[in-house]
Amino acid sequence: MEFSINLIFEDDFKINQTKLYLCNELNTKLIYESLQNLEVIGIASSINGKIVEVISHKIKNKKDYYKIKINNSVIGWMALENSPRVYRIPKVTGKILSKDIKKYNDLDYELSSYVNKLLETRFYFEEENQKYCLINRIGHRELNVPVLITDFYKYDLPRTETYIELEKGEKLLKSSTSHEIVGEVEIKEKVKVIGFYKELDELKIKRANKSFWIKRKVEFSQEDKGFAIGSLELIDQIMFLKANTYLQKLEIDSQEKKIQKIKENIAISNDLQQLYLTKYLGDQNDIE
């Protein structure tokens, strides 16, 4: 049979990533320490609205139970019957413009502090033909709230170098999240576009080595330089592996620093000690 790239399927990768869910269970739903003694250690209301990671699955009395953790802390066992599956996606930055947007189900969260702030989303889910993303303030990844994709305005970068001509009298704004005017164009000049919100007609420009924002409708030539990944499951797998690779690199870097510190502080008086040190800590050249 002739080999073809079109004959490669997701199952061929055999990646068993952990699955994520947005906890949205009834307040009476119980959390157990274990499925052996069924000791109750909490209720769903304490973690509703949080992203939970399933690390184990068992069936008890014909019911599915999941061992979950939140931010690397194991919580316990519970049934996940109403919680939507959440998919990891590459980080996207953007903003929302109103706190009066449709909220997801009955989750209790306040959007006022998110309006017109720089946000990011790294998670996506679908429910009842609605598409949602989980947003958080930059630097506060543990505080995720769901909003409709249509209410999240993505910040994008031009894929090709793009220049525009500023008009005399055009106002220069400090940022995309502020209406503060910090300057005015005195003569026509050509500037580079370095970012934009397409749906909002907002452009970030580079002018005299400083960045400003202007309101301007511009059509960009956003030619594709890659390929689209249509499967949420595959995207989730890729992002799972990427996160794991990063954590493993941090662990390796930490181990190398510890080994180097030991070598720097051990006094070696003879060749036998040097051989012993090399055997258990490795050759210094292997580390560097």
Order of alpha helices (4+ residues) and beta strands (2+ residues): beta-beta-beta-beta-beta-beta-beta-beta-beta-beta-beta-beta-beta-beta-beta-beta-beta-alpha-alpha-alpha
